[in-house]
């Protein structure tokens, strides 16, 4: 569909023309909002919507220091949160494309015309809640001064990962603000809500810290535990914290789509409070509505999954188009899906996140030692210190001792572990990333999502894991005050983050950092293998070592986890809404055989032969992976020589959807885009050029087309 013709009707409504009295209902505050709506005005000089006053120059540099690190102000916390979150999702180096291909200074047409890129406008923040304060999903609308009510548009920017409300500022936020659209954000009920159980300190919506009783239902998150239970927990396991995503007992992922739709509804309310006409009786009318306002659901990673979930749930016609990259999507009913790459049938597709992450949490640290993964029985010292390499070697030995690997030598065991990863759905193109992803992501997601899916309390210490600050030896220590005070700015919602680490309570000799922990069953420092096997058992309903069905307490816990997983799975049906999905072939975090490819394959199978199938397109980018920000760490990881920034293709997908909806331009066909790595020396790769990131083709070569044939999704090598 296109929106160009609706501008006439919109202009008539806003001018108070004849359509107004009969067509526009009163502007009613949504029932899901609780409390006051905070409004702030930013001049675009000292402060702004996109860069918090830092501009491109400030985003290129280090985060500004807090005047008082133990008590930063809300304005300082907001500023540094924008700095952190912008840089967390893009390669923030000039050589990698920042300020050249993308960034605050790059305009909607891709040109360097915006100077520092500061965006003046208004920011509105509110709670979405059931009245209890237990949900407290943060919603935000950024309304740039360039918004044109005669041609209104809204872009969703649901946070990626478990990040807070500014978690998509550098992706969907950046794109939408430059188009003059209102950008509506949701933290999905995760965010940086933390509860220090020892001190009973919690985080307010503005990021400041306060006593839990004093803040009451205005806390981002407060663990649902009594004072007596908390005291007993502290006595047994002191200095622990609870996190909202892991411990809210809400299974927030099941509601990500609803939260995104609520953000759109909130945006319409805000827009009409500002631009809606007041009739002769003094009633403000909702003159901006879904029929005359363009809405694009967008974002990356978890936020992208939320956008697709919202499109599946949308029965009101709120969303006109979807454009996302690297979405976390878990299609239900994936049995029977066939995906072939280069004619080779993929051995495992469409598994849910808890399944493949608990699998990776068992085998990935051993696989990282494979020469094929760049390890060669050791890994890069920049992110695997010698003690961690020793633990990885012990992991291989422990898996072999339990009969989970058959190799006789360490090299054989590492290669076998990597082969198991391939058989479970990871592509060989992601092999190099197994090292860094286990170090920085896998354990945290396994802990967070098993807890969340099963709605476990922090008191449960599920599979022996808890969250706390640790010292250099891995021992639990009290929360570091300066880290905790700035957590709203620097945390990502899934420890390890901002000093909060994962602790294995059951380690031999007492609780220790999981990466230094020894399993009771092996007496080896093996990255807490016993805890990882427990999580794997909960995900599958079978003992991870013996394969026997679980019984008793373990079965009951597994039933909870697997029921929660089912609540999060999607149907892959977007009701004909134009949809453009971009994914990186080398994604090792959300392997595309289980996510983008599987969702698209199911969508195409269910809508075969209809216009609904034709309206959904899938773009797979070679040499693209999940963490563009890691490319900026090329000196340590070598990402800069191997991978291109997928964010370039996020912007291109958004541009393509905009052109489709506003001008009727056809969406590009499903295809593989073949990029060219920058090469060179790690940390000194040559600057990104247009040759590295070719466009999404409107007429792809035959050998690049992604097709469906005989019910199978066919993807060229």
N, C-alpha and C positions, 0 to 999 in steps of 0.2 A: 504494500500500500504506500501511498505518498501523502504528505501533509501540506503540500503547497497550496491546495485549494482551500484548506480550512482557515488560512490566515484571514480571508475575507470575512468569514463568519466571526472569527475572534475579534477582529477590529470593530465590527458592528456591535458586538456585545460590550466591548470595553468603552465604546463611545456612548453607551446608553441607548442604543438603537432599539428597534421594535422587537428584537429577539429576547431582550433582557427580561422583561416582566414575566414572560411565560416559560422561558427555557432554563433559567438559572435558579436553583433552589437556594435556601439560606446556607451560608458557610458554617457548618456545624463542626465543633471540635471533636476529633475522633475519640471514641470511648476508651480506647486502649491507652491513651495518654494519662499519666498521673503527675500531679504537681504543676508547678509553674514552668513555663517555657522561658528559658534564659535567652536573651537577645543581646548581641554585641555588634558594634559597628566598627569596621576597620577601614582606615583612610587610604590604604594602599601605599603609604609612605613609611610611617613609623611601624606599622603593622599591616598585615593583609591576610587574605583567606588562604592563599596557596603556599606561601613561604614563611608566614609569621614574622614578616618584616626582614627576613634574612636575605631575600633575593637569591639569585643564582650564585652570587659570590659567597654568601654565607652558607649556602648548601654545599658548596665545594669544600668548605673548610670544616674544622672541628666544631662540635656543638659548643655554644657559649657556656661559660661557667655560671653557676648559680651564685648570686650574691651571698646567700647563706645556704650552703649545701645541706644543712640539716633541716631547713624549712624553706624550700623554694616556694615562690608565689604561684598562684594559678596561671598567671601570664607567662612566667618562666617555664612552667611545666608544659603548657601548651606549645610554646615556641620550640622547646627541645623535643617534644613528641613529634611535631611536624618535621623537624630536622632528621630525627631518627627514622621515622616511618617512610619519608620520601626516599632516603638513601637505602633503606632496607630492601626496596623492591626494584631498584634499577642499578645498573652499573653507573656509579657516580663519578667516573673518571672521564676526562675530556677525550683521552685516547680511545675509550670504550664507547663514545658516542654522546655522552652527557654534554649539553649546551651546543651540540653540533647537529645531532639527529633528533634529539628530544631534550626536554628540560624547560624551566620556566620562561626562558628567553625565546623559545621556538614557538612561532604562532601556529594557528590552526591549519595553515597551508604548508607548514614545514620550514618556514623561513626564520632567520635570526633577526627579528624586528622588535622584540618586546623588552629589550634592555634587561633589567633585573627581574622582570617577570612578576612583579607584585600585582595582586588583584584586589582592588577595593570592593567592599560589599558588606553584607550582613551575615551573621552566623546565629542560627537558632538551635538550641539543644534542649532535649526533653527526655523523660523516661517513658518507655513503653512497659506497662506493668499491669498485673491483675489487682493491684491495690495492696498487696502484702509486702512489697519490697523484695520478695524472693527472686523475682525475674529481673527487674531493673535493666532492661535492654536499653542501651543508650542510642538515641536517634539524633541525627544532626542534619540540618539543611544549610548549605552555603549558597547564598544568593548574591551573585556578582552584580555590581552596578550596571554592567553591560546587558543584563537580562532584558529582553524585549517582550513585554506582555502581549504585543501584537503578533509575535511569532514564538510562543512559549515552548520551552523544552526542559526536560528533566533527565538526568543521568543518575543511575544508582551506583553507589560506591561502597558496597558492603565490604567490611574489612577482610583482608586476607589472613590466613593462618588463624591464630587466636588473638590477633592484635586488637588494640583499643580503637576508639572511634575515628582516629586519624589514619587507620591502617591501610587505606587505599588512596591516600592524598596524592601520591606521586604517580598513580596510574589513571584510574577513572576520574579522580578529582581533578587532576591536571588537564585531562582532555576536555572534560565537561565545562570547566570554568572558562577555558579559552574559547569555547563555542558560545559563551554567554548563557549557558544553561544553568538552571538550579541543579546543584549536586546534592543528593540525599544519601546519607550514610547510616549504617547500622553496625554495631559491634557484635551482633549475632548472639548476645547473651553470654559471651566469653570475655574478651577484653582482658585488661590488666587488674581485674578485681582480686585482691589478695587479703587474707585474714591472718595476721600474726597471732597464733593461738597462745603464745607465751605472754604477750603483753596486751592482748585483746585489742589491738590496733587494726583498723580497716582503712580502705581507700574511699574517699569521696569521689563524686562524679568529676570534679575538677582536678583530681589527682592528688590533692592534699590528704594528709593522714589525720585520723581522729579516733578517739575511743569508740568502740563499737556501740556501747549503750548510748553515748551522747549523740552519735550520728543516726542511730536507729535505722529506719527504712530508707534513709538517704544514702546508705552505703552501696558502693558498686556490688559488693558481695560480702555476706557474713555467713560463715558456716553454720548449718542448722544443728548446733549442738548445745546442750545445756551447760550452765556454768560448772556444775558438778562433774559432768562428763569431760568437759575441757580440762578441768583441774586434774582429773585422774589420767587423762591422756598426756598432759604435760609432765606429770610425775614419772610416767613410764617412758615417754619419748619426748624429752624437752627440746625446745627451740624449733619446733616444726611450724610450717605454715600451710594454709589451705589455699587453693587456687580455684577461681570461679569455673573455668571450663572443666577441670577435672572433678571438682567436688561440689558443684551446685546441686547435684542430684536432680537436675532438670533434663539431662540428655539434650543439651541445647541444639545439637545438629538437626534433630528432627523438626525444628522450627525455623531453620535458617531461611527457608522460602517465605514463610509467613512474616518474619521480621523484615525481610526486604520489601514485601508488599506493604507492610505497615509504614516503612520509610517513605514509600511513594505517596501513600495516603497523607502522611504528615506533611510532605512537600506541598501537596495540593492545598491543604489547610493553610499553611504558611503563606503560599502565594496569593491565595484569595483574601487572607487578612490584610495583605499589603496592596493588592491590585484589584480585588473584587469590588464591583460597584455597590454603593449603598442606595437602596431604593427609597421611595418617598416616605416610607414608614420607618426609616432608619435601620433597616435590616441589611447587613452585608451579604451579598450574594456570591455564590460560587461560580463566577463567570469563567474561570479556568477549570477545565475538567478533561477527562481522558479523550473526549471526542475532538477537542481542539488543541491539545497539547501533546507534543511528541515526547515519548518516554522510551529511553533505551536502558535496558537492564545490563549491567556491566560489572567488571571487576576481574580479579585474577585469583587463582588457587581456590581457597575456601570461599572467598567472595564470589568467584565465578560459579562455583557449585551452587551457592545461594541464589545467584541470578537465574540459573537454569531451573532450580527448584521453584522459584517464584513464578517463572513462566509456566511451569506445569500446574501450579495451583491457581493461576490467574483466571478467574471466571467472570471478572468485571471488565475485561478489556483494558486494564491499566497499562499493559506493556505492549509497545508497538514493535520492538525488535530486541534481540539479544546479541551482544558481541563480547566474547570472553576469551581469556587465555588460560591454559593449564588448569582446567576446572577439577576440583575434587568432587567427582560424581560417582555414585555407587548404584548402578542399575540393578533393579531386582528382576528376577526371571531371566538371568543371563544364560541359563543352561540352554544349549542349542546354538548359541552364537558362534559363528565361525569367522575367524580373522586370518587372512593370509598376507604375509609380506614377501614379495618376490616369489610367490607361489608356494611358500612354506607355511603350513598351518601352524599357528601359534599354539603352544601346548597348554596355556592356562590364560583364561580371559574372564573379565567381569567379576572378579572376587571383591568382597568388601574390604574397606581400609583396615579394619581390625584384623582381618585374616592376613593380608600381605605384610602389614607392619609387624605383627607378632612373629611371622615367619622370618622376616628380615632380622628381627632382633635376636633370633637364634643363630642364623647362619652368616649374616653380613660381616661381622668382625673377623671371622675366619676367611671368608671370601676375599676380604680386602687385602689379604696377604698373597693372593694369587698374582703371578707375573702378568696375567692377562688384565688384571685390574690396576696395574701400575705398581703393585706392592712388591712382588719378588721376595717374600718372606720378611719384609720390613715395609714400613709406610713412611710418609713424609713427616719428618721430625717437627715441622712447624705446627702440625695439629695432632700428631701422635707422639708424645714423649716416649722415651724408652720403656717406662713402666707400662704404658698402654700397649706397645708392641709385644711386650712379654705376655700381657693379659690376652692379647689376640692369639698368640701362639698356644697359650694354655687353653683358650676356648676350642681351638682345633683339636687338641689332645683330649679334652673332656668330651667333646662330641663323639670322637672315635671310641673312647672308653665306654660310652653309653650305647654304642652301636648305631649312632645316627650318621656317622661317616665311616667309610670302609677303607680309606687310604692308609697305607702303612707309614708313609713319610709325611712330614709337614707340608711339603710342596704338593703332594698328592691330595692331602686333606683340603688345602686351600683351593686347589683347582676343582675338587669335587663339590665344595661348598658353593663356589661360584656357579658351577653347572646346575646345582639345585636352585639357585636364584633364577637362572635362565628358565629352567623347567617350570618355575612358579610364576613366570610372566615378565620378568625383567628382560630388556633387550640387551644384546652385547654392546650396543652403542652407549649404554649407561655404565659400562664396567668401571671406567676410571673414577666414577663418582661414588663408588661404594665406600671408599676410604673416608672421604669427608662427610658423607651423609650419616654414617654410623656415629662419627665423632660429634656431629652437631644436631642431629635430628631424630634418628630412629628410636633411641631409647625414650626420649621425651614424649614422642607421639604414642608409643606403645603404652606408656604409663598413663598419659592423659586420656586416651580414647577408650582403654579398657575400663578405667574408672567412670568416665562419662557415660558410656553405653550401658553399664550395669547400674548406674545411679548409686554408686558407692559413696559413703561418707569418708571424710578425711580420717575418721576414727578407725576405719577398717584396715588401713595400711595394706591395701590390696597387694597380694603376692609379695609382701614384705617390703614394699617401697613406700617412702615418704619424701617430703620436700623440706630442705633446710639449707642454711649456709654451711659451708665446710672450710676447713683450713687446708694448708698445703699437703698435709698427710691424709686428707680425706675424712677427718673427724668432724662431727657436728659441732658447730659453734653458734652463739647467739647471732641474731640478725645484725648485719652491718648497717648502722643507722643511716649513713649517707647513701648507701645503695637503696635502702628501702624508701628513703625520702624522695628519690628521683625515679622510682620504679615506673610511675605513670609515663614518664618520658622514654625510658630505655627498655622496658620490659616488652616481651612479645607474647606473654600469656601462657607459654608452655615451657616451664623450667626444663633444662637449665637456662636461666636468664637473669641478668642483673644480680648476680651473686647467689641466687637461689638454685640449688642443685638437687639432683635425685640421689637419695640415700637408700642403701640397702640395709634395712634394719637387722636382717638375719645373717649378716656377714660373720664369718669366723672371727672371733675376737671382739665383736661388737659392731654397732652400726658404722658404716663408712660410705663415702662417695661410691656410687655404683661402679664407676670405672676402676676403682681400686679395691673392690670388694672380693672376698673369697667365698665361694659357695660351700655350704655344709656338706653336700654330697661328694665334693671333689677335693676339698681342702686346698683348692688352687685359687689364685687371683685370676679369675676367668670372666670378668665383667658381669658378675652376679648371674651366672648361667641358670642357677636354680630358679631365680625370679623370672627370667625370660621364659623358661620352660613352663612355669606356672601360667604366665600370660598366654602362651601358645595353647595350653590345654583349655583355658577358659574360652578362647576364640573358636576352638573346634569341637569341644564337648568330649574330647578323647585325651587320654594321657599322652603327652607329647613324646614320651620315651617308649612306652609299651604299646601304645595304640588302643588300649582298652577303653571302653566307655567309662566316663566319670561316674562316680557315685557320691552319695552323701553331700557334705557341704560344698565340695568342689563342683558337683553337678548343679547344685542350686545356684551357685555363683555364675557358672557358665551359662545356665539358662537365662539369667538376667542379662548377661553381656550380649548373648545372641538375639534376645528379644529386642534389646536396645538398638542393635545393628539393623534389624529389620525395619525399625521405625525411621531410619535415616535413608533407606534406599529409595531411588526414584524410578518412575515409570518410563522415562525417556520419551514422553509425549508432551509437546509444547503447543498443541492445538493449531498448528499452521503458522505460528508466530515466526517471522523471519529470524533465523538464528545462524550465527557464524562462530565457530569454535576453532581456536588456534592452540596447538600443542607442540612442544618440542620433542623430537624423537628420542633425545638422550635423557629425558626426564627420569631420574632415579628415585625421586621422592614419591611422586604419584605416577607409577609406571602406566604408560598409556594403554597397554593391553587391558588393564583393569578399569581405566577411567575414560578418557576421551574416545578412544577407539571403540570400547565396549558400548558406551552410551550411544554413540553415533550409529554403530551397527544395529543396536536394538531399535533405535528410532527409525532407521531406514527399513528394517524388516517389518515393523509394526505398521508403517505408513506406505508400504510398497505400492507403487503405481498411482499415488495420489499427489495432489499439489502440496500436501503437508510434507512429504518426503523431499520434494524439490526445494522447499523453503529452508531446509537445514543443510548447511555446508560445513565441511571439516577440512582444515588446513594443517598439514603436518610439516614442521620446519626442521630440517636436518641441522645438526650441531646446536640445537636449542635445548636448554635444560631448565630446571625449575628456579634456580637462585641466580638471577642476574647480578645481584650484589656481590656474589662470590667471584665474579669475573674481575671485579675491582681488586681482589686479593690475589691477583695473578702471580705476584712475587712469591707467595707461599704455596699456591695450589697449582699454578699452570693453567688455570681456567682461561686466562686471556688469550693464550695461544690456540686453544681448542674450541671455544664456544663463542657464539654471537649473542647479542642481547635480544632476548625474545620480546622485550618491551617495544622494539621497533615494530614488530608485527601486531602487538596489541593496538598501537595507534593506527596502523593500516587497516586492521579489522574494524575499528570504530569508524574510521573515515569511510570504509566501504558500506557499512550499515547506514551511516548518515546519508550518503549519496543515494542509497537504495530507498530510504524512507522519504527523503525530501525531493528527490529528482526522478525517482523511478528507475535509476540505474540498476542493471542486473547485478546480483551478487556473483562473486567469482566462483567458478566451479570448485568442487572438492579436489584437492591436489597436494602433492609434495612440493615444497619450496626448497630448492637446493642452495644452501648458503655456502660461503667459503670462509673457513677459519682464518684468523689473522696471522697465525704462525709466529715465527720468531722465537725469542727467548722469554721464558716465564718472567713476568714483571716488566718486560720491555717489548711487548708485542707492538708491531706497527699500528698506527691509528686506524680505526675503523673507517672504511670507505663504502661508497654505494655498491661497489663490486662485491663486498662481503655479504651484503643484505639485499639481494635482488627482490623486486616487487612480487606481490601475489599476482599471478598472471590472470588476465581475463580470458585468454585463450591458451591454456597450458599445452605443452607438448604431450603427445599421446602417452609417452612413457612416464609422465608425471601425474596423470589423472588417477584419482581415487574413485573406485567404482564398486558397485554391488553386482555380483554375478552368481547366479545359482543360489542365492540366499547367503552368500559369503561376502564379507567386506574384503576387497582386493586392494592392497596398498603396494605400490611399486617399491623396490629397493632404492 
